[in-house]
Structures are given as structure tokens and as C-alpha cells.
Amino acid sequence: MKYFNFLFLSCTLISQTNCTGNDYSKIPEDIKEAFSKAGVPLLNESRKPAQWTLKTIKGETISLESLRGKIVFLNFWATWCPPCRGEMPSMEALYQRFKTKDFAMVACNIMEDAGIVQHFAENGKYNFTIALDSDGKVSENYGVQGIPASYVIDREGNLILQSIGGRNWDTPGLRSAFEALLNYGQ
């Protein structure tokens, strides 16, 4: 419970993963540079993220493994968190821009009532997948100590980006960086 008491006091991300490093040299320097210039540098070394399976607000089951082969934008959030609410419209814009290009966006709500989360999603007209981390185990496995916390996982299932705090995900620089990442290897 101490973990979640801190979560309620903080809306910043201090993130760790229980992962081992992988060969990261295959992502081209221009893609790394694009993310860095956009203010969200890729990790120095990719890692294997914790696997998960969750229910969505629509009652469907989704797993990280089921998204393999796509670029996955994974976000941990709560409806009571102002920075979380603030970045949601830009996440929706990013999702709409890339949803047809092997891009998946999953926003994992941490430990809130499904009805509250569904009402929030409907009012915001958010179309990306919203999953329910009802017991907080997935966020705990990712080492999330504050929210919003965002991660990007590549097509091979490697964690390549983690973001600290809320941000505008629909900037020209980030759109270009995601476009380059999505086009890489296609």
C-alpha cells in the first residue's frame, strides 16, 4: 500500500524495469536523434519489458504478446491525475495519425473502478485501447512509482523508450520520430 500512497502524491514518473539489455545498435542513429531532438530520447540500451495480460474497458482481453510485430505505446495513468488527463488528447491525436501503421496504443489505468474509467474515456472520445490494471500488478512490474508513465516497445518486443511525466505527444518532432520508427524495417 505504501507504493500506491506515493503514487497518489506524485504525478511524475520515476521508472525502472526488471529487464536485461539487448543489442540496441540496430535502430538507426537518425531515429535515435529524431526522438532526442523531440525531447524524448530513446533508452541507451533496449530491455525486455514485463509481459502482461489485462482486460479492457470493453471487456476484451489484451496482452503485450498479442501486440508483437507492432510499435506499442504503453501508458500508465489515472483519471484523478492532472498531467495524465492533460496528455490524453495528444495521445489520441498520435494514435489517430498512426493507427493504420502497425502502431498500438494501450493506456493502462491503475486501480480505478471500471465504470469511472469508461465514463472518462467516453467523455474524452478516446479511441485507443484502455486497459484496467485493477490490482496494480502490471504497473508494479514496470517499476512505475508515479504517473503518467509512458513506454514504447519495438516490433521485436524490446522496451526502447520510457518517458518521465506528462507531455504533448502530438508535436511535429515526435510525429516525425514515430513516423521514422514505424517506417524502419518496413
Contacts in CASP RR format, 6 or more apart in sequence:
PFRMAT RR
TARGET T0000
AUTHOR 0000-0000-0000
METHOD contacts of the structure
MODEL  1
MKYFNFLFLSCTLISQTNCTGNDYSKIPEDIKEAFSKAGVPLLNESRKPA
QWTLKTIKGETISLESLRGKIVFLNFWATWCPPCRGEMPSMEALYQRFKT
KDFAMVACNIMEDAGIVQHFAENGKYNFTIALDSDGKVSENYGVQGIPAS
YVIDREGNLILQSIGGRNWDTPGLRSAFEALLNYGQ
3 140 0 8 1.000
3 145 0 8 1.000
4 111 0 8 1.000
4 136 0 8 1.000
6 145 0 8 1.000
6 146 0 8 1.000
7 78 0 8 1.000
7 110 0 8 1.000
7 144 0 8 1.000
7 145 0 8 1.000
7 146 0 8 1.000
7 147 0 8 1.000
8 80 0 8 1.000
10 145 0 8 1.000
10 146 0 8 1.000
10 147 0 8 1.000
11 81 0 8 1.000
11 82 0 8 1.000
11 83 0 8 1.000
11 84 0 8 1.000
11 146 0 8 1.000
11 147 0 8 1.000
11 148 0 8 1.000
11 165 0 8 1.000
11 166 0 8 1.000
12 83 0 8 1.000
12 146 0 8 1.000
12 164 0 8 1.000
12 165 0 8 1.000
13 144 0 8 1.000
13 145 0 8 1.000
13 146 0 8 1.000
13 147 0 8 1.000
13 148 0 8 1.000
13 149 0 8 1.000
13 150 0 8 1.000
13 162 0 8 1.000
13 163 0 8 1.000
13 164 0 8 1.000
13 165 0 8 1.000
14 145 0 8 1.000
14 146 0 8 1.000
14 164 0 8 1.000
15 142 0 8 1.000
15 143 0 8 1.000
15 144 0 8 1.000
15 145 0 8 1.000
15 149 0 8 1.000
15 151 0 8 1.000
15 162 0 8 1.000
15 164 0 8 1.000
16 143 0 8 1.000
17 47 0 8 1.000
17 49 0 8 1.000
17 50 0 8 1.000
17 142 0 8 1.000
17 143 0 8 1.000
17 159 0 8 1.000
17 162 0 8 1.000
18 50 0 8 1.000
18 141 0 8 1.000
18 143 0 8 1.000
19 47 0 8 1.000
19 48 0 8 1.000
19 49 0 8 1.000
19 50 0 8 1.000
19 159 0 8 1.000
20 47 0 8 1.000
20 48 0 8 1.000
21 45 0 8 1.000
21 46 0 8 1.000
21 47 0 8 1.000
21 48 0 8 1.000
22 45 0 8 1.000
22 46 0 8 1.000
22 47 0 8 1.000
22 48 0 8 1.000
22 158 0 8 1.000
23 46 0 8 1.000
24 43 0 8 1.000
24 44 0 8 1.000
24 45 0 8 1.000
24 46 0 8 1.000
24 158 0 8 1.000
24 160 0 8 1.000
27 42 0 8 1.000
27 46 0 8 1.000
27 154 0 8 1.000
27 160 0 8 1.000
27 181 0 8 1.000
27 184 0 8 1.000
28 184 0 8 1.000
30 180 0 8 1.000
31 42 0 8 1.000
31 177 0 8 1.000
31 180 0 8 1.000
31 181 0 8 1.000
31 184 0 8 1.000
32 41 0 8 1.000
32 42 0 8 1.000
34 173 0 8 1.000
34 176 0 8 1.000
34 177 0 8 1.000
34 180 0 8 1.000
35 41 0 8 1.000
35 42 0 8 1.000
35 161 0 8 1.000
35 174 0 8 1.000
35 177 0 8 1.000
35 181 0 8 1.000
36 42 0 8 1.000
37 173 0 8 1.000
37 177 0 8 1.000
38 171 0 8 1.000
38 173 0 8 1.000
38 174 0 8 1.000
38 176 0 8 1.000
38 177 0 8 1.000
40 161 0 8 1.000
40 163 0 8 1.000
40 167 0 8 1.000
40 174 0 8 1.000
40 177 0 8 1.000
41 161 0 8 1.000
42 152 0 8 1.000
42 160 0 8 1.000
42 161 0 8 1.000
43 159 0 8 1.000
43 160 0 8 1.000
43 161 0 8 1.000
43 162 0 8 1.000
46 154 0 8 1.000
46 158 0 8 1.000
46 159 0 8 1.000
46 160 0 8 1.000
47 158 0 8 1.000
47 159 0 8 1.000
48 157 0 8 1.000
48 158 0 8 1.000
48 159 0 8 1.000
49 64 0 8 1.000
49 74 0 8 1.000
49 142 0 8 1.000
49 151 0 8 1.000
49 153 0 8 1.000
49 157 0 8 1.000
49 158 0 8 1.000
49 159 0 8 1.000
50 138 0 8 1.000
50 141 0 8 1.000
50 142 0 8 1.000
51 63 0 8 1.000
51 64 0 8 1.000
51 65 0 8 1.000
52 63 0 8 1.000
52 64 0 8 1.000
52 138 0 8 1.000
52 141 0 8 1.000
53 61 0 8 1.000
53 62 0 8 1.000
53 63 0 8 1.000
53 64 0 8 1.000
53 65 0 8 1.000
54 61 0 8 1.000
54 62 0 8 1.000
54 63 0 8 1.000
54 108 0 8 1.000
54 131 0 8 1.000
54 132 0 8 1.000
54 133 0 8 1.000
54 138 0 8 1.000
55 61 0 8 1.000
55 62 0 8 1.000
55 131 0 8 1.000
55 132 0 8 1.000
55 134 0 8 1.000
56 62 0 8 1.000
56 129 0 8 1.000
56 130 0 8 1.000
56 131 0 8 1.000
56 132 0 8 1.000
57 114 0 8 1.000
57 115 0 8 1.000
57 117 0 8 1.000
57 118 0 8 1.000
57 121 0 8 1.000
57 130 0 8 1.000
57 131 0 8 1.000
57 132 0 8 1.000
62 106 0 8 1.000
62 129 0 8 1.000
62 131 0 8 1.000
64 72 0 8 1.000
64 74 0 8 1.000
64 153 0 8 1.000
64 157 0 8 1.000
67 104 0 8 1.000
67 106 0 8 1.000
67 153 0 8 1.000
68 155 0 8 1.000
68 156 0 8 1.000
68 157 0 8 1.000
69 102 0 8 1.000
69 155 0 8 1.000
69 156 0 8 1.000
69 157 0 8 1.000
70 102 0 8 1.000
70 103 0 8 1.000
70 104 0 8 1.000
70 155 0 8 1.000
71 98 0 8 1.000
71 102 0 8 1.000
71 103 0 8 1.000
71 104 0 8 1.000
71 152 0 8 1.000
71 153 0 8 1.000
71 154 0 8 1.000
71 155 0 8 1.000
71 178 0 8 1.000
71 181 0 8 1.000
71 182 0 8 1.000
72 104 0 8 1.000
72 105 0 8 1.000
72 106 0 8 1.000
72 151 0 8 1.000
72 152 0 8 1.000
72 153 0 8 1.000
72 157 0 8 1.000
73 91 0 8 1.000
73 94 0 8 1.000
73 95 0 8 1.000
73 103 0 8 1.000
73 104 0 8 1.000
73 105 0 8 1.000
73 106 0 8 1.000
73 150 0 8 1.000
73 151 0 8 1.000
73 152 0 8 1.000
74 106 0 8 1.000
74 108 0 8 1.000
74 150 0 8 1.000
74 151 0 8 1.000
74 152 0 8 1.000
74 153 0 8 1.000
75 91 0 8 1.000
75 105 0 8 1.000
75 106 0 8 1.000
75 107 0 8 1.000
75 108 0 8 1.000
75 148 0 8 1.000
75 149 0 8 1.000
75 150 0 8 1.000
75 151 0 8 1.000
76 107 0 8 1.000
76 108 0 8 1.000
76 110 0 8 1.000
76 133 0 8 1.000
76 138 0 8 1.000
76 139 0 8 1.000
76 142 0 8 1.000
76 144 0 8 1.000
76 146 0 8 1.000
76 147 0 8 1.000
76 148 0 8 1.000
76 149 0 8 1.000
76 150 0 8 1.000
77 84 0 8 1.000
77 88 0 8 1.000
77 107 0 8 1.000
77 108 0 8 1.000
77 109 0 8 1.000
77 110 0 8 1.000
77 147 0 8 1.000
77 148 0 8 1.000
77 149 0 8 1.000
78 84 0 8 1.000
78 109 0 8 1.000
78 110 0 8 1.000
78 111 0 8 1.000
78 112 0 8 1.000
78 147 0 8 1.000
79 85 0 8 1.000
79 109 0 8 1.000
79 112 0 8 1.000
79 116 0 8 1.000
79 117 0 8 1.000
79 120 0 8 1.000
80 112 0 8 1.000
81 147 0 8 1.000
81 148 0 8 1.000
83 147 0 8 1.000
83 148 0 8 1.000
83 165 0 8 1.000
83 166 0 8 1.000
84 147 0 8 1.000
84 148 0 8 1.000
84 166 0 8 1.000
86 166 0 8 1.000
87 148 0 8 1.000
87 166 0 8 1.000
87 167 0 8 1.000
87 168 0 8 1.000
87 169 0 8 1.000
88 107 0 8 1.000
88 124 0 8 1.000
88 126 0 8 1.000
89 124 0 8 1.000
89 170 0 8 1.000
90 167 0 8 1.000
90 168 0 8 1.000
90 169 0 8 1.000
90 170 0 8 1.000
90 171 0 8 1.000
91 105 0 8 1.000
91 107 0 8 1.000
91 126 0 8 1.000
91 128 0 8 1.000
91 169 0 8 1.000
91 170 0 8 1.000
92 124 0 8 1.000
92 125 0 8 1.000
92 126 0 8 1.000
92 127 0 8 1.000
92 128 0 8 1.000
93 169 0 8 1.000
93 170 0 8 1.000
94 105 0 8 1.000
94 169 0 8 1.000
94 170 0 8 1.000
94 174 0 8 1.000
94 175 0 8 1.000
94 178 0 8 1.000
95 103 0 8 1.000
95 105 0 8 1.000
95 127 0 8 1.000
95 128 0 8 1.000
96 127 0 8 1.000
97 170 0 8 1.000
97 175 0 8 1.000
97 178 0 8 1.000
98 178 0 8 1.000
98 179 0 8 1.000
98 182 0 8 1.000
99 105 0 8 1.000
99 127 0 8 1.000
99 128 0 8 1.000
101 182 0 8 1.000
102 155 0 8 1.000
102 182 0 8 1.000
102 186 0 8 1.000
103 178 0 8 1.000
103 182 0 8 1.000
104 129 0 8 1.000
105 128 0 8 1.000
105 129 0 8 1.000
106 128 0 8 1.000
106 129 0 8 1.000
106 130 0 8 1.000
106 131 0 8 1.000
107 126 0 8 1.000
107 128 0 8 1.000
107 129 0 8 1.000
107 130 0 8 1.000
107 131 0 8 1.000
108 130 0 8 1.000
108 131 0 8 1.000
108 132 0 8 1.000
108 133 0 8 1.000
108 138 0 8 1.000
108 139 0 8 1.000
109 117 0 8 1.000
109 130 0 8 1.000
109 131 0 8 1.000
109 132 0 8 1.000
109 133 0 8 1.000
110 133 0 8 1.000
110 136 0 8 1.000
110 139 0 8 1.000
110 144 0 8 1.000
110 147 0 8 1.000
111 133 0 8 1.000
111 134 0 8 1.000
111 135 0 8 1.000
111 136 0 8 1.000
112 132 0 8 1.000
114 132 0 8 1.000
114 134 0 8 1.000
117 130 0 8 1.000
117 132 0 8 1.000
118 130 0 8 1.000
121 130 0 8 1.000
133 139 0 8 1.000
139 149 0 8 1.000
142 149 0 8 1.000
142 151 0 8 1.000
147 165 0 8 1.000
148 163 0 8 1.000
148 165 0 8 1.000
148 166 0 8 1.000
149 162 0 8 1.000
149 163 0 8 1.000
149 165 0 8 1.000
150 161 0 8 1.000
150 162 0 8 1.000
150 163 0 8 1.000
150 165 0 8 1.000
150 166 0 8 1.000
150 167 0 8 1.000
150 169 0 8 1.000
151 159 0 8 1.000
151 161 0 8 1.000
151 162 0 8 1.000
151 163 0 8 1.000
152 159 0 8 1.000
152 160 0 8 1.000
152 161 0 8 1.000
152 162 0 8 1.000
152 181 0 8 1.000
153 159 0 8 1.000
153 160 0 8 1.000
154 160 0 8 1.000
154 181 0 8 1.000
168 174 0 8 1.000
END
